[in-house]
Amino acid sequence: MADKQPHLNGAYYGPAIPPAEQPHYRPSRERSCCCCLFGILWKILVALIVLVGLAVLIFWLVVQPRSFKFHVTKANLTQFDYYTNNNTLHYNMVLNFTARNPNKKLSIYYDKVEALAFYEDVRFANYSVITHMNSFRQYKKTTSHMSAVFSGQQVLPLDNDLVSELNQDKSGGVYEIDVKLYFRIRFRLGDVKTRRFKPEVKCDIRVPLRTNGSVTLFQTTKCDVDY
């Protein structure tokens, strides 16, 4: 008679089975390298910005660049007549200017200067003060003289209000005239020349009409320089 086998209930009594390891996902080496490269480039960019800022600050402290000063020193107006029958203005005016370079280390090249004359915002004349024929270099801490000659006639369709304003100025013997000058200049430090700058100068002047027996004197007028 066959021996009876012990009944097994399916339980496992061997050594403990370790739990299955969870997979670990590591960033790829390419992504890590890209992050490192971006960080290095960012640090280099920040360093360059700081260095440029320091260089500009040091340059400003050492050179102390300043804009030139501009004045109208003399005005000679001998004719300013408007004829309503043909809307024509006849004028003859000479202006003298001074340009002052206040810089201790910078000289200025005046390459071109164009002057425009306005009456009540209406342009009636222009004049080339500086051209390539008479351009010049202004040295440090010096003053240069310029002049503009406005002479001729110009058709100006002035309305009744402007004609009335002009007649009032004629009665008073003083005309309010605006002169705008457009510059092309360069600065020089040592042997280094800058690019061209194009500042604009505006002069609001009161010009007396010079006639026989006239005693009204022109007052030197400071102009506004705008870069």
C-alpha positions as CSV (number, residue, x, y, z in Angstrom):
1,M,0.0,0.0,0.0
2,A,1.5,3.3,-1.1
3,D,2.8,5.6,1.6
4,K,0.7,8.8,2.0
5,Q,2.4,12.1,1.1
6,P,2.1,15.0,3.5
7,H,-0.4,17.5,2.3
8,L,1.2,20.8,1.1
9,N,-0.7,24.0,1.5
10,G,1.3,26.1,-1.1
11,A,3.1,28.3,1.5
12,Y,6.8,29.1,0.8
13,Y,9.2,28.7,3.7
14,G,12.4,29.5,1.9
15,P,14.6,32.7,2.2
16,A,12.9,36.1,1.8
17,I,12.6,37.4,-1.8
18,P,13.8,41.0,-2.1
19,P,11.3,43.5,-3.6
20,A,11.7,44.3,-7.2
21,E,13.8,47.5,-7.7
22,Q,12.1,50.5,-9.2
23,P,13.7,51.8,-12.4
24,H,15.7,55.0,-12.0
25,Y,15.5,57.5,-14.8
26,R,18.7,59.6,-15.1
27,P,18.9,62.7,-17.3
28,S,20.8,62.1,-20.5
29,R,24.4,63.3,-20.7
30,E,23.5,65.7,-23.6
31,R,21.0,67.6,-21.5
32,S,23.5,68.0,-18.7
33,C,26.1,69.3,-21.1
34,C,23.7,71.8,-22.6
35,C,22.8,73.1,-19.1
36,C,26.4,73.5,-18.3
37,L,27.2,75.3,-21.6
38,F,24.2,77.7,-21.1
39,G,25.4,78.5,-17.6
40,I,28.9,79.3,-18.8
41,L,27.6,81.5,-21.6
42,W,25.3,83.4,-19.3
43,K,28.2,84.0,-16.9
44,I,30.4,85.3,-19.7
45,L,27.6,87.6,-20.9
46,V,27.1,89.1,-17.5
47,A,30.8,89.6,-17.1
48,L,31.1,91.3,-20.5
49,I,28.2,93.6,-19.6
50,V,29.8,94.5,-16.3
51,L,33.2,95.1,-17.9
52,V,31.7,97.4,-20.6
53,G,29.8,99.3,-18.0
54,L,32.9,99.8,-16.0
55,A,34.8,100.9,-19.1
56,V,32.1,103.5,-19.9
57,L,32.1,104.8,-16.4
58,I,35.9,105.1,-16.2
59,F,35.9,106.8,-19.6
60,W,33.3,109.3,-18.5
61,L,35.1,110.0,-15.2
62,V,38.5,110.5,-16.9
63,V,37.4,112.4,-20.1
64,Q,34.2,114.1,-18.7
65,P,32.8,114.9,-22.2
66,R,30.6,118.0,-22.5
67,S,28.6,119.5,-25.2
68,F,29.8,122.7,-27.0
69,K,28.3,126.0,-26.1
70,F,26.7,128.2,-28.7
71,H,25.8,131.9,-28.7
72,V,24.5,134.5,-31.1
73,T,26.8,137.5,-30.4
74,K,25.7,140.0,-33.0
75,A,22.8,140.5,-35.4
76,N,22.7,143.1,-38.1
77,L,19.2,143.4,-39.7
78,T,18.9,146.2,-42.3
79,Q,15.8,145.0,-44.2
80,F,12.7,143.0,-43.3
81,D,9.9,144.1,-45.6
82,Y,6.8,142.1,-46.5
83,Y,4.8,143.1,-49.6
84,T,1.2,141.9,-49.5
85,N,0.6,142.5,-53.2
86,N,2.9,139.6,-54.2
87,N,3.4,137.9,-50.8
88,T,7.1,138.4,-50.9
89,L,9.5,139.1,-48.0
90,H,12.7,141.1,-48.7
91,Y,15.3,140.5,-46.0
92,N,18.9,141.3,-45.2
93,M,20.4,139.9,-42.0
94,V,23.9,139.0,-40.8
95,L,24.4,136.9,-37.7
96,N,27.6,136.2,-35.8
97,F,28.0,133.1,-33.7
98,T,30.5,131.7,-31.2
99,A,31.0,128.0,-30.5
100,R,32.8,127.2,-27.3
101,N,34.5,123.8,-26.7
102,P,34.6,123.4,-22.9
103,N,36.3,120.0,-22.9
104,K,39.8,119.5,-21.5
105,K,40.6,116.3,-23.4
106,L,38.3,116.3,-26.5
107,S,38.6,118.4,-29.7
108,I,35.8,118.8,-32.1
109,Y,35.6,118.6,-35.9
110,Y,32.9,120.8,-37.5
111,D,32.3,119.0,-40.8
112,K,29.0,120.8,-41.8
113,V,26.7,123.4,-40.4
114,E,23.4,124.5,-42.0
115,A,21.4,127.5,-40.7
116,L,17.7,128.0,-41.3
117,A,15.8,131.3,-40.4
118,F,12.2,131.3,-39.4
119,Y,9.6,134.0,-38.7
120,E,6.6,132.7,-36.8
121,D,7.5,129.1,-37.7
122,V,7.6,130.0,-41.4
123,R,11.0,129.4,-43.0
124,F,12.2,132.3,-45.2
125,A,16.0,131.6,-45.6
126,N,18.8,129.2,-45.3
127,Y,22.6,129.5,-45.3
128,S,25.5,127.0,-45.4
129,V,27.7,128.2,-42.4
130,I,30.2,125.3,-42.7
131,T,30.9,123.1,-45.7
132,H,33.6,120.7,-46.6
133,M,35.5,123.7,-48.0
134,N,35.8,125.5,-44.7
135,S,35.4,122.7,-42.1
136,F,37.8,122.9,-39.2
137,R,39.0,121.3,-36.0
138,Q,38.3,123.1,-32.7
139,Y,40.9,122.4,-30.1
140,K,40.4,122.0,-26.4
141,K,39.1,124.9,-24.3
142,T,38.8,127.2,-27.3
143,T,36.2,129.4,-28.9
144,S,35.5,129.6,-32.6
145,H,33.6,132.2,-34.6
146,M,31.0,131.6,-37.3
147,S,28.7,133.8,-39.3
148,A,25.5,133.4,-41.4
149,V,24.3,135.8,-44.1
150,F,20.6,135.8,-45.0
151,S,19.9,138.1,-47.9
152,G,17.4,138.0,-50.7
153,Q,13.6,137.6,-51.1
154,Q,11.2,134.8,-50.6
155,V,7.6,134.3,-51.4
156,L,5.7,133.7,-48.2
157,P,1.9,133.2,-48.2
158,L,1.3,134.7,-44.7
159,D,-2.2,134.8,-43.4
160,N,-3.8,138.0,-41.9
161,D,-2.7,137.1,-38.4
162,L,0.9,136.8,-39.3
163,V,0.8,139.9,-41.4
164,S,-0.6,141.8,-38.4
165,E,2.1,140.3,-36.1
166,L,4.8,141.4,-38.6
167,N,3.4,144.9,-38.7
168,Q,3.5,145.1,-34.9
169,D,7.1,144.0,-34.9
170,K,7.9,146.6,-37.6
171,S,6.3,149.3,-35.5
172,G,8.3,148.3,-32.4
173,G,11.5,148.0,-34.5
174,V,12.4,144.5,-33.2
175,Y,11.7,141.2,-34.9
176,E,11.4,137.9,-33.2
177,I,13.3,135.4,-35.4
178,D,14.1,131.8,-34.8
179,V,17.3,130.3,-36.2
180,K,17.9,126.6,-36.3
181,L,21.4,125.2,-37.0
182,Y,22.0,121.6,-38.0
183,F,25.5,120.3,-37.3
184,R,27.6,117.3,-38.3
185,I,30.5,117.0,-35.9
186,R,33.0,114.5,-34.7
187,F,35.0,114.3,-31.4
188,R,38.7,113.4,-31.2
189,L,40.5,112.0,-28.2
190,G,44.2,111.6,-28.9
191,D,44.4,109.9,-32.3
192,V,40.9,108.4,-32.0
193,K,38.0,110.0,-33.9
194,T,34.3,109.2,-33.1
195,R,31.5,108.7,-35.5
196,R,29.6,111.7,-36.7
197,F,27.0,113.3,-34.4
198,K,24.1,115.4,-35.6
199,P,23.2,117.9,-32.9
200,E,20.6,120.6,-33.5
201,V,20.9,124.1,-32.2
202,K,17.9,126.5,-31.7
203,C,18.4,130.2,-31.2
204,D,15.4,132.4,-30.3
205,I,16.6,135.9,-31.0
206,R,15.1,139.4,-30.9
207,V,16.7,141.3,-33.7
208,P,16.4,145.2,-33.9
209,L,16.1,146.7,-37.3
210,R,19.1,148.9,-38.0
211,T,18.0,152.2,-39.5
212,N,19.4,155.7,-39.6
213,G,19.5,156.9,-36.0
214,S,18.7,153.5,-34.5
215,V,20.1,153.0,-31.0
216,T,18.6,149.6,-30.1
217,L,21.4,147.1,-29.4
218,F,21.3,143.4,-29.9
219,Q,21.8,141.3,-26.7
220,T,24.0,138.2,-26.9
221,T,21.7,135.2,-26.8
222,K,22.5,131.7,-25.6
223,C,21.2,128.9,-27.8
224,D,19.9,125.4,-26.9
225,V,22.0,122.5,-28.1
226,D,20.1,119.2,-28.5
227,Y,21.7,115.8,-29.4
